[in-house]
Structure formats: structure tokens, C-alpha cells
Amino acid sequence: MDKSIFEHSNVFRFPEKVEYSSEGIISKRVIDRPVGTVTLFSFDQGQRLSTHSAPYDAMLQVIEGTAEVIINEMPFVLTVGEAIIMPAGIPHAVNAPEKFKMVLTMIKG
């Protein structure tokens, strides 16, 4: 069963596939499989994902704007085209100092 919200074999640009929500965060599943997920996010300025951990490594790629990622209390500022891997079991958070969009890829294993 296909759990993707995106059609196969079609060219697209990630930033065009999600809008911003005033004072909100939007997420859209690009691919959702038992072995992992790819999720597209938009964050309005000032929004955040509070500190949490995940059972699997996750790769965050910024596709628009600037994001602050905190991993194990260490802050990282990422801009368009940059990515970071958030390791499994380590606390991390995501903050939006300005509006930004990202792609989060998680491979389970």
C-alpha cells in the first residue's frame, strides 16, 4: 500500500509543496514506510519542537530559511542546503529564529 502524499514519477520542488501557517508548524509525509519516513515541514518564526529524543537517527535538511537545531544541549545554526544528523537516543530540539522549511528523513533499523 502506498502511504506517500506525493505522486510517483513526478518532478517537484520541496519548498513549493508546503506553505507556512501563521504561528504554526505544518508537516506532510512524503514517504511513509515501515523502514522509515521522509517528512516535509514548515515552521513559522518563533515556533519550535521541544527537546525530545527518537529511537532512530534522523537527518534534517534545511530547504528554505534558517533553523536552529540543538543536539545534546549544543546549538547548530543551519541555512539552505545544510543538513545535520540527529543521533538516536540523544535529546534534540528544533527552533525557528525565522520562517524555515526542512525535510526530515528517518531510517528505522
Buried (B, 14 or more C-beta within 10 A) or exposed (E): EEEEEBEEEEEEEBBEBBEBEEEEBBEBEBBBEEEBBBBBBBBBEEBBBEEEEBEBBBBBBBBBBBBBBBBEEEEBEBEBEBBBEBEBEEBBBBBBBEBBBBBBBBEEE
